[in-house]
């Protein structure tokens, strides 16, 4: 007697096809990330060195804090808002895969077929979406961070101050920068 397959597709064939699609979408996402990291082109932009940014901006570049993103975008070390939006929209390519996995799980449950490996694939899809979903800096930003590491400048203290206490803590961490950036003395109005 012939076994009844969900949707007429053998489980092994479905899993192999799903893995192929997941691999293709994940590869495409990582290629797109590399392409967007390289934008804007270095043409017309001056070289960026440690003199061009301070420890607070390095923290933003490393951690993706939005307070100084505009300046870093002008330097070409942070991706533009348009690139970030486009990249996030392209991340929706994982949604059809996840829908397919969930539909297969439901169909297998109804037919009393094993579905554990498909659940693992659905989890892998979510993980792949998150792993390939970060776009915090450009290639120039990566180069600047590498230069900062070589010089022993981390920017982490300022980033932690900003994350923990907002502008007020940042103002304490670097008063000169706070004045230059016209940051508020406190967040209260």
N, C-alpha and C positions, 0 to 999 in steps of 0.2 A: 504494500500500500504506500502510495506516494505521500510524503509529508506536505502539509499545507503551509506555505510560506506567507508571511505578512507582506501584503502588496505584491505577491508573486516573486519576491526577491529573497533569496537565501540570506540568512543573517550574516554569514561570513562575507558575502558579496556586498551587502549593504555597508558593513563596517569598513571594508576595504575602500569602497567608493566614498564613504564619508571621510575617512582619513585622507584620501587623495584631495577631496574638496577643501578640507580643513588646512592641509598643507599648502594648497594653491592660494587660498585666501590669506593665510598667515604670511606666506612668501610675498604676495602682492603688497600687503600692508607694510612689511619691513622695507620693501623696495620704495614704496611711496614715502615712508618716513625718511629714508636716506635722501630722496629727491627733495623733499621739503626742507630738510635740514640745510641743504646746500643753497636754498633761496634765502635772501636775495643773493645774486651773484656778487663775487668780490669786486667786480669791475666798478671803478669809481669810488670805492670805499677806502679810506686810509687804513693802514695796518692798525690793529688794535693791540695795545700792550697794557701792562698793569698800571701805567700812569693814567690811562684813559678811564679806569673804573676804580671805585673804592671797595673796601671790604663789604659794605652793605650791598652794593650792586653785584658783587660776586656771590653773596648769599642768595640774592634773588635769582641770579642765573642758575645757581645750583638747585635751588628749591622751588622755583617757579612762582615766587611771590609777585603779585600783580602791581604793587605800589610803584615800582620803577621800570615796569616793562616798556613804556614808551621810549624812554631814553636808550635802553638796551636794543630796542628794535631799530632806532635810528643808527646805532653803531653797527647793526647787522649781526649781533651776537644772540638775539632772541628772535624767534619766529614772529611774523606779523599776525595780527588778529585774524586776518583773512585766511592765512595758511592754517592756523589752529582750527578755525571753524571748518574749513574744507577737510582737514584731516579727521576731525571728529565725525563729520558727516560720512566720510568714507568708511569709518569704523562700523557703520550699519551693515556692511557686507557680511558680518558675522551673524546677523539676525536671521536670515533665511536658513543658515546651517542649524542654528539653535532651534528654530521652529520645526525644521525637518526632524531633528533628534527627538524633540518632545512629541511630535506627531507619531513617530515610530515607537516611542516608549508607550504611549497611550494605546496604539494599535496592538503592540505585543502584550500589554497587560490584558486587554480585552480578549485576545486569542490565547491567553495563558502560555505565551512563549517567553523564554528567558530574555531579559532586557538590561541586566546589570552592566554589561560592557558599553551599551549605548548611553547609559547614565554617565559612565566615566567619560565618554566622548563629549557629552553635553558639558560636563564640568571642564574638560580640556578646552572646549570652544570658548567658554567664558574666560578662562585663564589666558588663552591666546589673545582674546580681545583686549584684556587689560595689559598684557605684556607688550603688545605692539601699539598700544594706545597713548604713549607718552611722547609729547613734542614740546620740551621745555627750552631747548636752545638749538642754535644752528651749528654748522660745522665750525664757523668762526668762534662761537661760544665754547664749543668743546676745546678748541685750540687755546682759547683764553684761560679756561679752567686748568688745562694741562700746564700752561705757563705759570699760573698761580700756584699750583701744587709744587712745581719745581722751585719756586721762590719761597715756599713755606707759608703762603697766604691762603687761608681756608675760607674766610667769610662766614663760618658757621656760627660764631658767637653773635654776630649782628643778626643773622637770620633767625636764630633762636629768640633773641630779644624781640624782634618784630612779631614772630609767631606767638610768643607768650603774652606780650603786653601791647602790641599794636604800635601806633605812632608815638605814644608817650614813652614807651620803653626804647624805641629806636632813637628818639630825641636824646635820651640819656646816653645811649651807646655811642652816638656820633652827633653831637650838637651842631658842629659846623655844617655837616651835610644836611641836617634837619633845617637849618636856617636857609641854606642855599636852595633847598628843594621847597621851601615855604610850607613845611609840614606843620600841622596844628600842634599847639603845645599839649592839648589833650583831646580826647574824643568826645568830651561833653560839650553840649551847646547851651 
